[in-house]
Amino acid sequence: MASPTRSINTSNNTNSNNNNNNFAAPNNVKQLDIGSWLELTDIKHRYGKSLMKYYRYWLMYEKEEEDEDFFKWLDEGGGLHRDLPWCRRKALERKRVLYMNDSERELFEVEITDGILRFKDSGELVDTRRWGCVGAWQAGMNFGNGIWIFVVSPQYQLYVARKIKGKLHHSSFLAGEATLGAGNIVVSKGRLLSISPTSGHYKPSPENIQGMNAWLEECGVDIGKVVWFGYHVNVLKLCSSFCVY
């Protein structure tokens, strides 16, 4: 599968966050991971994990010519009525990831003033309640309903929303464009409690996390009180995070 050609938009049309003034455009932006290219290039933006199952089936059993187009096979050719038992066609068509435009993403933009996170559009304090409560440990629990996710654009604009599997993912906020950081986030009444760089769409690097750390500190966040989780759950860190709320 050929990789799509995507340019990094370093002159986003959305208004800049006041906390960005001391930061130049970063060099460590992260493009969408190769495993999500199918979702990105699909005009319907069907969920990448589901598309990949059909793509692998096509490669193994039904691709006939070197220059054959996967999406043409899937939507017009032999794959039009293909219904895989391990990924039903109805599920493939139902799960379509939202790729936001400018007006849509404005609803999820968050400003940080003196370390406090507020939604820019409404002025409401960010509060990522899950299971009826909010605690730092939730960033390390990457399963079930109620996960809150974030991305930071190359212009240091922060976007936060509740994840909806198959509908709203990290790729949603910037419509598949590059990010500075992405993952899970926990915020209590505007105060950042914890972050986990867990994103299958972007797979943030250590450099991305270091850059985010410096930016958050510049925005007034008390980094010493923020619990940072890795890709894999650290049991000791998870247990200690129950004391942070």
Residue frames relative to the residue before (quaternion, step in Angstrom):
aa qw qx qy qz dx dy dz
M 1.0000 0.0000 0.0000 0.0000 0.00 0.00 0.00
A 0.3777 -0.7274 0.5263 0.2265 3.54 -0.74 1.00
S 0.4515 -0.6890 0.4915 0.2827 3.55 -1.01 0.76
P 0.4813 -0.6637 0.4804 0.3115 3.60 -1.00 0.74
T 0.3887 -0.6961 0.5458 0.2579 3.54 -1.12 0.59
R 0.0593 0.8023 -0.5861 0.0964 3.56 -0.48 1.22
S 0.2504 -0.7666 0.5717 0.1509 3.58 -0.84 0.93
I 0.4473 -0.6687 0.5239 0.2799 3.56 -1.14 0.64
N 0.2901 -0.7654 0.5552 0.1473 3.53 -0.68 1.15
T 0.0556 -0.8286 0.5570 0.0027 3.59 -0.27 1.22
S 0.6915 0.3801 -0.2880 0.5427 3.57 1.24 0.32
N 0.0473 -0.8474 0.5286 -0.0147 3.53 0.76 1.15
N 0.4862 -0.6964 0.4542 0.2691 3.56 -1.01 0.83
T 0.5732 0.5920 -0.3982 0.4030 3.58 1.18 -0.36
N 0.6084 -0.5886 0.3928 0.3593 3.55 -1.16 0.61
S 0.4823 -0.6809 0.4727 0.2835 3.56 -1.00 0.79
N 0.4884 -0.6352 0.5222 0.2920 3.53 -1.19 0.72
N 0.5352 -0.6477 0.4357 0.3229 3.59 -0.93 0.84
N 0.6272 0.5550 -0.3351 0.4317 3.57 1.19 -0.47
N 0.6018 0.6086 -0.3435 0.3866 3.59 1.25 -0.16
N 0.4475 0.7581 -0.4224 0.2158 3.57 1.21 -0.34
N 0.7343 0.4294 -0.2374 0.4691 3.58 1.04 -0.70
F 0.6704 0.4896 -0.2902 0.4762 3.58 1.25 0.10
A 0.3210 -0.7191 0.5851 0.1937 3.53 -0.96 0.93
A 0.6659 -0.4671 0.3655 0.4525 3.58 -1.26 0.19
P 0.4216 -0.7472 0.4580 0.2327 3.60 -0.71 1.04
N 0.4039 -0.7030 0.5306 0.2473 3.55 -1.24 0.48
N 0.6894 0.4970 -0.2638 0.4562 3.58 1.25 -0.37
V 0.2017 0.7849 -0.5574 0.1803 3.57 0.96 0.82
K 0.3128 -0.7627 0.5468 0.1463 3.54 -1.14 0.72
Q 0.3098 -0.7479 0.5600 0.1763 3.55 -0.72 1.09
L 0.6560 -0.4813 0.3985 0.4233 3.55 -1.28 0.33
D 0.5190 -0.6661 0.4427 0.3016 3.57 -0.89 0.96
I 0.6453 -0.5646 0.3620 0.3657 3.56 -1.12 0.73
G 0.6329 0.5595 -0.3271 0.4236 3.58 1.10 -0.68
S 0.7052 0.4399 -0.2571 0.4930 3.59 1.25 -0.29
W 0.3809 0.7481 -0.4765 0.2612 3.59 1.23 0.12
L 0.6089 0.5613 -0.3645 0.4258 3.58 1.00 -0.72
E 0.6508 0.5124 -0.3041 0.4705 3.57 0.95 -0.91
L 0.6655 0.5240 -0.2946 0.4424 3.55 0.96 -0.91
T 0.7557 0.4077 -0.2157 0.4650 3.57 0.85 -0.98
D 0.5443 0.6000 -0.4002 0.4284 3.58 1.24 -0.26
I 0.4302 -0.7169 0.4781 0.2690 3.60 -0.70 1.02
K 0.6743 0.4596 -0.2908 0.4995 3.60 1.23 -0.39
H 0.2745 -0.7885 0.4942 0.2423 3.60 1.30 -0.30
R 0.1265 0.7864 -0.5853 0.1516 3.55 0.77 1.04
Y 0.6664 -0.5491 0.3340 0.3780 3.54 -1.12 0.79
G 0.5320 -0.7022 0.3839 0.2766 3.55 -0.70 1.17
K 0.6538 0.5236 -0.3235 0.4402 3.60 0.93 -0.83
S 0.6539 0.4940 -0.3091 0.4826 3.57 1.07 -0.72
L 0.6425 0.5265 -0.3187 0.4565 3.57 0.95 -0.86
M 0.6347 0.5570 -0.3321 0.4202 3.57 0.98 -0.84
K 0.6259 0.5400 -0.3439 0.4454 3.61 1.05 -0.67
Y 0.6703 0.4641 -0.2919 0.5001 3.57 1.04 -0.75
Y 0.6183 0.5542 -0.3383 0.4429 3.57 1.06 -0.73
R 0.6732 0.4872 -0.2957 0.4711 3.58 0.91 -0.90
Y 0.6193 0.5304 -0.3393 0.4690 3.58 1.03 -0.75
W 0.6531 0.5181 -0.3037 0.4613 3.57 0.95 -0.93
L 0.6558 0.5178 -0.3114 0.4526 3.59 0.91 -0.91
M 0.7342 0.4573 -0.2381 0.4417 3.56 0.86 -0.97
Y 0.8491 0.2409 -0.0654 0.4655 3.58 0.89 -0.91
E 0.8387 0.2687 -0.1025 0.4624 3.61 0.94 -0.66
K 0.5175 0.6189 -0.4463 0.3873 3.62 1.16 -0.12
E 0.1692 -0.8295 0.5300 0.0490 3.55 -0.69 1.11
E 0.8027 0.1887 -0.0909 0.5584 3.60 0.97 -0.76
E 0.6294 -0.5841 0.3673 0.3573 3.56 -1.11 0.75
D 0.7694 0.3427 -0.1807 0.5078 3.59 0.97 -0.86
E 0.3331 0.7562 -0.5005 0.2582 3.59 1.20 0.38
D 0.3668 -0.7444 0.5243 0.1909 3.57 -0.99 0.89
F 0.4705 -0.7057 0.4598 0.2631 3.56 -0.73 1.10
F 0.7093 0.4709 -0.2806 0.4432 3.59 0.79 -0.97
K 0.5991 0.5352 -0.3637 0.4716 3.57 1.13 -0.55
W 0.6315 0.5142 -0.3209 0.4836 3.58 1.05 -0.79
L 0.6960 0.5098 -0.2768 0.4232 3.57 0.87 -1.01
D 0.8143 0.3065 -0.1223 0.4775 3.59 0.87 -0.94
E 0.7945 0.2661 -0.1459 0.5260 3.58 1.19 -0.38
G 0.7481 0.4188 -0.2061 0.4716 3.56 1.12 -0.65
G 0.8587 -0.1468 0.1199 0.4762 3.51 -1.12 -0.81
G 0.6791 0.5045 -0.2929 0.4456 3.57 1.17 -0.46
L 0.4142 0.7509 -0.4470 0.2544 3.57 1.30 -0.16
H 0.7887 0.2479 -0.1245 0.5487 3.56 0.98 -0.83
R 0.3760 0.7219 -0.4944 0.3051 3.58 1.22 0.36
D 0.0312 -0.7938 0.6062 -0.0383 3.58 -0.84 1.05
L 0.1802 -0.8286 0.5232 0.0844 3.57 0.02 1.30
P 0.5078 -0.6661 0.4492 0.3108 3.63 -0.87 0.88
W 0.7206 0.4340 -0.2500 0.4795 3.60 1.07 -0.69
C 0.7638 0.0726 -0.1111 0.6317 3.56 1.34 0.13
R 0.2501 -0.8171 0.5005 0.1392 3.54 0.06 1.29
R 0.6018 -0.5972 0.4003 0.3479 3.53 -1.10 0.76
K 0.6185 0.5501 -0.3487 0.4395 3.58 1.02 -0.75
A 0.6530 0.5067 -0.3082 0.4710 3.58 1.03 -0.82
L 0.6197 0.5451 -0.3352 0.4544 3.58 1.03 -0.79
E 0.7302 0.4340 -0.2426 0.4686 3.57 0.85 -0.97
R 0.6474 0.5405 -0.3262 0.4271 3.59 1.09 -0.64
K 0.7242 0.4212 -0.2453 0.4878 3.60 0.95 -0.83
R 0.1465 0.7760 -0.5924 0.1593 3.54 -0.24 1.32
V 0.3494 -0.7758 0.4967 0.1712 3.54 -0.57 1.21
L 0.4315 -0.6965 0.5179 0.2459 3.55 -0.89 0.99
Y 0.0937 -0.7472 0.6563 0.0461 3.58 -0.89 1.00
M 0.3023 -0.8327 0.4422 0.1401 3.53 -0.13 1.37
N 0.3278 -0.6733 0.6178 0.2399 3.51 -1.30 0.52
D 0.7671 -0.3830 0.2426 0.4538 3.59 -1.28 0.06
S 0.7030 0.4723 -0.2852 0.4488 3.59 0.81 -0.96
E 0.6431 0.5237 -0.3254 0.4542 3.59 1.06 -0.67
R 0.7080 0.4641 -0.2857 0.4492 3.58 0.84 -0.92
E 0.5353 0.6292 -0.4078 0.3890 3.61 1.15 -0.42
L 0.6151 0.5697 -0.3392 0.4266 3.59 1.12 -0.66
F 0.7507 0.3825 -0.1939 0.5025 3.58 1.17 -0.54
E 0.4624 0.6845 -0.4511 0.3379 3.60 1.25 0.07
V 0.1717 -0.7935 0.5818 0.0485 3.54 -0.97 0.95
E 0.2095 -0.7563 0.6089 0.1158 3.56 -1.01 0.89
I 0.2130 -0.7590 0.6015 0.1296 3.55 -1.13 0.68
T 0.0331 0.7910 -0.6064 0.0734 3.56 -0.63 1.17
D 0.8298 -0.0715 -0.0074 0.5534 3.57 -0.61 1.19
G 0.7340 -0.4557 0.2255 0.4502 3.54 1.00 0.87
I 0.6324 0.5267 -0.3247 0.4660 3.61 1.27 -0.06
L 0.3012 -0.7784 0.5340 0.1348 3.57 -0.87 1.03
R 0.0451 0.7824 -0.6171 0.0702 3.56 -0.84 1.07
F 0.4889 -0.6140 0.5221 0.3338 3.54 -1.18 0.60
K 0.4842 -0.7125 0.4328 0.2657 3.56 -0.69 1.12
D 0.6799 0.5221 -0.2973 0.4206 3.58 0.92 -0.88
S 0.8105 0.2806 -0.1187 0.5002 3.59 0.86 -0.97
G 0.4054 -0.7111 0.4752 0.3227 3.59 1.18 -0.50
E 0.4595 0.7012 -0.4296 0.3357 3.57 1.32 0.04
L 0.5015 -0.6355 0.4946 0.3164 3.57 -1.06 0.78
V 0.4383 -0.6735 0.5240 0.2822 3.56 -1.02 0.81
D 0.0949 0.7738 -0.6184 0.0991 3.57 -0.91 0.97
T 0.1510 -0.8483 0.5059 0.0403 3.55 -0.21 1.30
R 0.0075 -0.8365 0.5475 -0.0204 3.57 0.57 1.10
R 0.0041 0.7717 -0.6349 0.0364 3.50 -1.11 0.85
W 0.8238 0.0618 -0.0965 0.5551 3.56 -0.87 0.97
G 0.6964 -0.5055 0.2642 0.4355 3.58 1.09 0.75
C 0.7547 0.2699 -0.1866 0.5681 3.60 1.24 0.09
V 0.2364 -0.7503 0.5927 0.1726 3.55 -1.29 0.06
G 0.1647 0.7811 -0.5832 0.1506 3.56 -0.84 1.04
A 0.6524 -0.5502 0.3502 0.3860 3.56 -1.14 0.63
W 0.6022 0.6079 -0.3446 0.3861 3.58 1.06 -0.76
Q 0.5777 0.6363 -0.3760 0.3463 3.60 1.13 -0.57
A 0.5928 0.5770 -0.3743 0.4190 3.61 1.13 -0.52
G 0.6876 0.4727 -0.2755 0.4773 3.57 1.18 -0.52
M 0.6342 0.5053 -0.3205 0.4897 3.58 1.30 -0.11
N 0.0054 0.8590 -0.5096 0.0483 3.56 0.35 1.28
F 0.6014 0.5080 -0.3962 0.4725 3.57 0.65 1.13
G 0.7388 0.4122 -0.2992 0.4412 3.54 -1.30 0.28
N 0.6622 -0.5078 0.3862 0.3932 3.53 -1.36 -0.10
G 0.7543 0.4504 -0.2843 0.3840 3.53 -1.28 0.35
I 0.3911 0.7062 -0.5004 0.3131 3.61 1.21 0.29
W 0.2098 -0.7592 0.6035 0.1240 3.58 -0.96 0.88
I 0.1373 -0.8136 0.5645 0.0230 3.54 -0.87 1.02
F 0.1342 -0.7847 0.6011 0.0705 3.56 -1.27 0.39
V 0.0436 -0.7306 0.6715 0.1157 3.50 -1.40 0.21
V 0.2180 -0.7236 0.6350 0.1602 3.55 -1.28 0.46
S 0.3685 -0.7501 0.5104 0.2027 3.56 -0.70 1.10
P 0.6528 -0.5043 0.3761 0.4219 3.62 -1.21 0.23
Q 0.6580 0.4622 -0.3045 0.5105 3.58 1.29 -0.25
Y 0.4888 -0.6875 0.4054 0.3521 3.60 1.30 0.35
Q 0.3968 0.6477 -0.5363 0.3679 3.54 0.81 1.05
L 0.2628 -0.7882 0.5463 0.1058 3.53 -0.78 1.10
Y 0.0577 -0.7813 0.6214 0.0074 3.56 -0.95 0.95
V 0.0465 -0.8070 0.5873 -0.0407 3.57 -0.88 1.02
A 0.1812 0.7694 -0.6003 0.1220 3.58 -1.01 0.82
R 0.5479 -0.5815 0.4823 0.3592 3.51 -1.31 0.25
K 0.4497 -0.7113 0.4773 0.2530 3.56 -0.80 1.03
I 0.0703 -0.7511 0.6550 0.0426 3.54 -1.08 0.85
K 0.3729 -0.7718 0.4639 0.2239 3.58 -0.23 1.25
G 0.8181 0.1872 -0.1820 0.5123 3.51 -0.85 1.08
K 0.7378 0.3602 -0.2086 0.5314 3.58 1.30 0.02
L 0.8091 0.0275 0.0273 0.5864 3.58 0.71 -1.06
H 0.0819 0.7959 -0.5845 0.1349 3.54 -0.48 1.31
H 0.7408 -0.3837 0.2863 0.4712 3.57 -1.28 -0.03
S 0.6432 0.5371 -0.3230 0.4398 3.59 1.06 -0.70
S 0.5464 0.6604 -0.3862 0.3409 3.59 1.21 -0.44
F 0.6768 0.5666 -0.3166 0.3474 3.57 0.73 -1.12
L 0.8088 0.2167 -0.0897 0.5393 3.58 0.81 -1.02
A 0.4829 -0.7041 0.4100 0.3209 3.57 1.25 0.48
G 0.7493 -0.4256 0.2073 0.4630 3.55 0.95 0.93
E 0.4882 0.6578 -0.4418 0.3657 3.60 1.25 0.05
A 0.6996 -0.4884 0.3378 0.3975 3.56 -1.34 0.27
T 0.1869 -0.7715 0.5993 0.1029 3.56 -1.25 0.57
L 0.4746 -0.6188 0.5352 0.3246 3.51 -1.36 0.19
G 0.7850 -0.1079 0.0885 0.6035 3.57 1.13 -0.65
A 0.0015 0.7882 -0.6150 0.0202 3.56 -1.22 0.53
G 0.3161 0.7534 -0.5388 0.2054 3.56 -1.14 0.56
N 0.6383 -0.4680 0.4170 0.4468 3.53 -1.25 -0.60
I 0.1036 -0.8055 0.5831 0.0210 3.57 -1.11 0.67
V 0.1074 -0.7675 0.6287 0.0653 3.55 -1.16 0.68
V 0.0190 0.7950 -0.6010 0.0804 3.56 -0.76 1.14
S 0.1168 -0.7900 0.5999 0.0488 3.59 -0.92 0.92
K 0.8359 -0.1461 0.0467 0.5270 3.55 -0.55 1.23
G 0.7667 -0.3832 0.1745 0.4847 3.54 0.94 0.98
R 0.6545 0.5058 -0.3159 0.4648 3.60 1.22 -0.25
L 0.4027 -0.7277 0.5087 0.2224 3.55 -0.75 1.10
L 0.1768 -0.8106 0.5542 0.0669 3.57 -0.72 1.12
S 0.8142 -0.1326 0.1277 0.5506 3.57 0.84 -0.91
I 0.1503 -0.7618 0.6274 0.0595 3.50 -1.34 0.54
S 0.0561 -0.7628 0.6426 0.0448 3.54 -1.15 0.70
P 0.3357 -0.7615 0.5147 0.2064 3.64 -0.66 1.04
T 0.2871 0.7760 -0.5007 0.2545 3.56 0.84 1.04
S 0.3061 0.7281 -0.5598 0.2506 3.55 -0.35 1.26
G 0.3043 -0.7668 0.5402 0.1662 3.54 -0.53 1.18
H 0.6277 0.5502 -0.3360 0.4363 3.58 1.17 -0.52
Y 0.8206 0.2501 -0.1056 0.5030 3.60 0.97 -0.81
K 0.1357 -0.8245 0.5359 0.1212 3.61 1.13 -0.58
P 0.1102 -0.8434 0.5234 0.0499 3.63 0.52 1.18
S 0.3953 -0.7065 0.5440 0.2205 3.54 -1.13 0.75
P 0.6677 -0.4705 0.3679 0.4443 3.63 -1.23 0.21
E 0.6202 0.5473 -0.3422 0.4457 3.60 1.08 -0.69
N 0.6145 0.5412 -0.3436 0.4597 3.57 1.08 -0.72
I 0.6763 0.4963 -0.2861 0.4632 3.56 0.94 -0.92
Q 0.6369 0.5200 -0.3288 0.4645 3.60 0.98 -0.78
G 0.6504 0.5129 -0.3109 0.4661 3.57 1.00 -0.82
M 0.6473 0.5121 -0.3127 0.4701 3.57 1.00 -0.80
N 0.6195 0.5640 -0.3293 0.4355 3.53 1.01 -0.88
A 0.6821 0.4851 -0.2795 0.4704 3.57 0.88 -1.00
W 0.6629 0.5123 -0.3088 0.4502 3.57 0.98 -0.85
L 0.6538 0.5123 -0.3136 0.4603 3.59 0.93 -0.87
E 0.6421 0.5172 -0.3217 0.4656 3.56 1.01 -0.79
E 0.6319 0.5256 -0.3186 0.4721 3.58 1.04 -0.78
C 0.6724 0.4911 -0.2847 0.4750 3.59 1.16 -0.65
G 0.6295 -0.5768 0.3273 0.4049 3.60 1.24 0.07
V 0.4532 0.6725 -0.4629 0.3579 3.59 1.27 0.12
D 0.3838 -0.7035 0.5502 0.2346 3.58 -0.96 0.91
I 0.2589 -0.8230 0.4888 0.1293 3.55 0.11 1.36
G 0.6029 0.5922 -0.3523 0.4021 3.58 1.08 -0.65
K 0.7216 0.4147 -0.2382 0.5006 3.58 1.21 -0.46
V 0.5677 0.5840 -0.3815 0.4372 3.57 1.30 0.08
V 0.2979 -0.7443 0.5721 0.1729 3.58 -0.87 0.97
W 0.1428 -0.7905 0.5936 0.0492 3.57 -0.74 1.12
F 0.1726 -0.7788 0.5980 0.0786 3.57 -0.74 1.10
G 0.4017 -0.6849 0.5496 0.2598 3.55 -1.24 0.50
Y 0.7391 -0.3807 0.2926 0.4724 3.56 -1.29 -0.24
H 0.7530 0.2904 -0.1699 0.5654 3.57 1.11 -0.71
V 0.5444 -0.6456 0.4286 0.3211 3.56 -1.00 0.86
N 0.2105 -0.7379 0.6331 0.1017 3.54 -0.87 1.06
V 0.3953 -0.7652 0.4537 0.2288 3.57 -0.32 1.28
L 0.6537 0.5163 -0.3196 0.4517 3.59 0.94 -0.86
K 0.6725 0.4834 -0.2934 0.4775 3.56 0.93 -0.90
L 0.6312 0.5351 -0.3322 0.4526 3.56 1.03 -0.80
C 0.6667 0.5007 -0.3027 0.4617 3.59 0.93 -0.89
S 0.6796 0.4900 -0.2958 0.4589 3.59 0.93 -0.88
S 0.6218 0.5679 -0.3372 0.4209 3.57 1.15 -0.62
F 0.5354 0.6197 -0.4172 0.3940 3.60 1.20 -0.28
C 0.6412 0.5217 -0.3191 0.4636 3.56 1.25 -0.38
V 0.6522 0.4858 -0.3076 0.4940 3.60 1.29 -0.18
Y 0.2244 0.7713 -0.5631 0.1939 3.57 -0.61 1.14
